[in-house]
Amino acid sequence: MQPRRDRCYVYEPTFVDAPARAEILTWLATLAPLWEQRFSTRRPPPPGKEQRALLRPVYWLGNWQFACLGYYEPPRRIQGVACRAEPFPPVLARLVAQIEKKVRTGFPPQVVPRRWHLNTCLVNFYGDRIEGDRTVDAARVGEHRDFEPGPVASISLGERARFQFVRRGAREAPPVRTQWLEDNSLQIFGGPLWKDDLLHRVQRVEDKHDLSLPPTVAGFRTRRVNFTFRYVPDEHVAPFAELPPRAREDVVDYVTTLATSSPFWRDALRARPV
Ligand SMILES: O=C(O)CCC(=O)C(=O)O
């Protein structure tokens, strides 16, 4: 008997075709990713926590969830944490339209919120930190879940990543599923098992092809780029100018940096109340 197909999980190894890939790489070369600090630099970190830089540079589209604002996490943290960001470039908008169609036609309706659409993208750059004459492999992500409602989709470019779903509190136990995410692949997961009960992680990223993907980031060599697309209800996304004053103050230095290479962020900075 054929095993029942899991309607809440999709893996397609060859989703991104060569023209789309080339267009994405050209667009990536125009980005200036940020290397954020985990907590606000304007006040001491929360009790028991230490300030640290994120493991890797990132760029967000649609809405930027700055690490120091704590990330979008309903029902506790929904206001003042999602800052409107640049729209998707045309190539990603086209791929997202295809992904949304797959979800709407393939996933059980009860795991897709009524107004669900992929309006947020985290671009993760995986690779090595270059520290003087040594390199430090920073290509991994620890166990976590994504709190945005509904299915999340991810596109991978570059070296293969070993992606795993694990049970909460069972870090050392065998993973529930291991999926190598290949160059040009698409993964989508949703529903209570993959999205809520299990945590996921990137255990490691191969380094077989001596890749150096765009853009050039000082002190870093990128060998994999991953785009995770998520849904944040539009009413929870605020323009930078409308973030609460304390949140605006926490992120203004990042926005100022972004504004040096992005007209969108230049306008956002100009529109803020003084
Ligand atoms: O790089 C990946 O494949 C997954 C990234 C991820 O888990 C995340 O951004 O939440």
The ligand as an SDF file (V2000), in Angstrom:
LIG
                    3D

 10  9  0  0  0  0  0  0  0  0999 V2000
   17.9410   28.1720    6.0460 O   0  0  0  0  0  0  0  0  0  0  0  0
   16.9570   27.4690    6.1460 C   0  0  0  0  0  0  0  0  0  0  0  0
   16.7320   26.5400    5.3750 O   0  0  0  0  0  0  0  0  0  0  0  0
   15.9570   27.6770    7.2860 C   0  0  0  0  0  0  0  0  0  0  0  0
   16.0040   29.0180    7.9270 C   0  0  0  0  0  0  0  0  0  0  0  0
   15.0820   29.1080    9.1000 C   0  0  0  0  0  0  0  0  0  0  0  0
   14.8090   28.1500    9.7620 O   0  0  0  0  0  0  0  0  0  0  0  0
   14.5130   30.4080    9.4490 C   0  0  0  0  0  0  0  0  0  0  0  0
   14.8570   31.4180    8.8290 O   0  0  0  0  0  0  0  0  0  0  0  0
   13.6510   30.4340   10.3540 O   0  0  0  0  0  0  0  0  0  0  0  0
  1  2  2  0
  2  3  1  0
  2  4  1  0
  4  5  1  0
  5  6  1  0
  6  7  2  0
  6  8  1  0
  8  9  2  0
  8 10  1  0
M  END
$$$$
